[in-house]
Amino acid sequence: PTRLLDFTYSIYVATYFALEEPIAPEESDKGYGVWAINGDWSVKESRKFFEEGLKEFKFLTDPIEDEKEKAEAFESIFRRDIPIALACPQNPFRLNERLTIQKGIFMCPGDVTKPFEANLCNLQGWKEEQNIVEIIIPEQLRRKALSKLYDMNVSRATLFPGLDGFAQSLKVSLPKRWDTHFSNQKSSIIT
């Protein structure tokens, strides 16, 4: 179980992460999923578990400037002795280069003894399409979508700056260049 689940403000970054690794052949009929969650709705519904005026309610409503008070409020919401099943987005207290590039945000489940989906489904309105949408990308569109994302400069090299990210990006970009190289070769042979 994890306290923080990686999400992003960018549909393009989310799609890249969904498509980056191929799924097992026996799962290929399910496709790749990207979840879009209405952050305002999840905060509003999560806030209902706390009384107005309490530091927890304030933490979920307005930004708290004092670092110590902010940390205490986070602890009292997400690390309770008796956890509350809820889920809401939380921006990290401190940003780093990777979070900034990936437009990162975290979804925090209130009760890590339950799956994330159970926390999310404890919020009123979770079945309504304006609150949660799952976008399914069919397996046969994976390569084409990754190619389009690469053309938009969304790749492991840009999302994870440095040599390691660049090296890992080659597993996605090299097949594209390889295919392009051979399609150019074939056309020159035919003509």
N, C-alpha and C positions, 0 to 999 in steps of 0.2 A: 504493500500500500504506500501511496505517496501523498504528501500533504499538498503538493503543488502539481497541477497537470498543465503541461505546456499548451498554450493556445496562441493565436496571433490575431492582430487586427486586419491582416492582409489575406484575402481569399487566395491570392496567387501563392503566397508562402505556404499556406495550409494545403493547397492542392499539390505543391511540390513534395511536401513531406508525406502526403498520402500516397503519391505515385512513385516515390524514389525507389523503394524496394519492391520487386515483383512479388505477387502473392503466389502461394502454392497452387499447382495446377488443379487440385481438387477444390480449391476455393475460387477459381477463376470465374465461375458463373455469378458470384456475388459482387464482383467489381470492387472498386476502391471507394471508401466513404470519407466525406468531409462534413463535419458538423458545424453548423452555424447556430450560435446561441445569442439571443437577445440579452446583452449584458445589463441593460437598464431594468428589464423585467426580472432577471435573476437576483439583482441587488434588492429591488423593491420587495420581492417575495421572501428573500432571506431576512430582510429587516423585520418582517412581521413576527419573527420568533423572539424579538427583544422588545422591551418596553421603551416607549419614546422617552428620551432624556438620559437613558443609560449610555455609558461610554461605548458599548457595543453598537447601539443604534446609531450614535453619532459617527462612529468609525465607518459604518456602511452608508451613511448619508452624506457627510461632508469630510473633506480632507482634514486630517489632524496634523498640525505642524510639528508639535513636540515629538521627537523620535521615541522617547521613553513611553509617553502616553500612547502613541501609535502601536508600539510593540506590545504593550500590556493589553490593549483592546484586541489586537490580533490574537494573542494568546487566549484571552477569555472567550473568544468566538470559536476558534478552530482547535483549541487544545483543552477542551473542558473535560472534567472528570466524567460527566454524563454527556456524551456528545449529542449534538442536534444534527439530524440529516438535512443538509442544505448545500447549495453550491452557488458560488458567486465569483466574479472575476476580481482579481487583485493585482494591481500594478506593484512591481517590486519596490522595496524601500530605496534601493540603489540600482541604477542602470549600469550596464557594461556595454561594450562594443557589440557583442553578439545579440543581446536583447534589443538593442536599438536597430540594428540592421534587419533583424527578423520581425520587427514590430511586435515583440513578445509581450504577452500578458499571461497570467496564471489563473486557471479556474481552481478554486479551493473547495474541496468537499468538507463538510462539517464533521462527518463521521467516517473516519478511515477504516472502520471495521466493516463497512458496507461498500459495495462497488460504487464507482462514480455515478453510474446511471441511477442507482437507487437514491442517492443524494439529490440528484437533479429531479427525479420523479416525485420527490417529496414536496416540491414547490408547486403551488397552485397554478394551473394553466400550462403545465408542461406539454400537454397534448396539442395545444394550439400552434398552428403553423407559423404564426408571427413570432413565436418564442423559441422554437427549436426546429431546425430543418436539417435533414441529412441529405446531402447531395451524393448520389452514386455515380461514379465514373466507370463505364464498362471497361473490362480488361483490354478489348481490342483498340481502345482509344489511348491507352497508356503511353505508348511510344510517341504518338503524334502530339499529345498534350505536353509531354516532357520536352519535346522539340520546340514547341511554341513558348513554353516557360523559359527555356534556354535562350531563345531569341529575345525574350523580354529581360534577360540578365538575371533570371531567378535560377540559381544553381547552387550546388554545394560550395563552389568556389566563392560565390558572393555572400552566401548565408553564413559561412564559417571562414572568415578571412584568415589568410596565412597559407603556408605550404601544405599543411594537412588537409585543409578544405579543398585546395586546388587539386591535390593528388586524388582525393576521394571523388571529385567531380568528374574525373576522367572516365569512370565506369559508365556515366550517363552520356557525356559529350563525345567520347571516342566512337561509340557505335554510330552516332549521327554523322560524324565526319567520315567514317569508314564507308557508310552507305552512300554518302554524297560523292566520295572519291570514285567508288565503283560505278555509280550511275553515270558519272561523267565519262569514265573509261568506256562503258558500253556504248554510249551515244557516239563517241568518237570512232569506235570500231565499226559501228553500223553505217555511219555516213561516209 
